[in-house]
Amino acid sequence: MKAQGPLWRLRVPATSESEEAVSELLGRLFGQSAVTHRNTVSGKVSVSIFLSRKAGFNRTRRRELRSGLQELRELGLDPGQGGIRLSQVASQDWATSWKKHFKPWAAGPSLLVKPSWSRIKPLKGQAVMVLDPGLSFGTGQHPTTRFCLKQLARLRLNVGKASLLDMGCGSGILAIGAALLGYARVEAFDFDPDCVRIARANARNNGVDARIRISRRDLTLMPPEAERRFTVVCANLIHDLLISERRRILSRVQPGGWLVLAGILKEQFPAVEAAYRREGWVLKRGRTEGEWRSGLFVEK
């Protein structure tokens, strides 16, 4: 992967307790994966992303980042001591640093996720998603994304013709994975136009753009009752949106289908689970990793 021009490193302080939450916050705001650095001498932790333009960290993004960090504090997570730093870095240092942190991983026997520089070979019949981190791709490294991809792979083995709707698609990883796994109809949307642009580019890079419909949409403005329904719906959204818009979300799952909810701090998960239980949906499979909990739901 070759980077063009100067690069800017946005570094945010964190702690061992909050590093995953800070990484998720940065990923949500900037549509890319973050990398964690831990000083072995001082024990200090920081989380960083890399930007192609200094203007990418504008006043709006700065305000959103500070607001997100304050929300973590209110949830009892210590984001860490020190200020937010933006500094220019050499592009070759950036490209090399990613290779130290991102390794191939399998979302089950049917899907391998790997960076372009990896020489690992897929198993027989295993689809390959090539993701390079940084300026245009998330990498599926976050626990919530891994959970979603693994559920998509597992469900695809158990059903015939399947379809997917990815709500809050970010950089498009889940939609790309579904297309590679053979889902017959794949749609995805995000409110952020940058995420839509990136997701479309990422789908092209993996050769599945003709099989995915990606659009910019606001969940809160979508019709309460869906015109079309899907075998699987993935909603990787903030917990209050999952709760307030649960009926819009559920109306898009076809009878007998599955709902995957992710992006939820473990302290917030009981409220989300209770809200969906009131609508007649129960947790079929859940996973807690670090500060995050995700779940696969089915109708009673």
Secondary structure, DSSP 8 states (H G I E B T S, - for coil): ----S-EEEEEEEE-TTTHHHHHHHHHHHHSS--EEEE-TTT--EEEEEEES-GGGS-HHHHHHHHHHHHHHHHTT----SS--EEEEE-HHHHHHHHHHH---EESSTTEEEE-TT------TT-EEEE---SSS---S-SHHHHHHHHHHHHHHHH-SS-EEEEES-TTSHHHHHHHHHT-SEEEEEES-HHHHHHHHHHHHHTT-GGGEEEEE--GGGS-SS-SS-EEEEEEE--HHHHHHTHHHHHTTEEEEEEEEEEEEETTTHHHHHHHHHHTTEEEEEEEEETTEEEEEEEE-
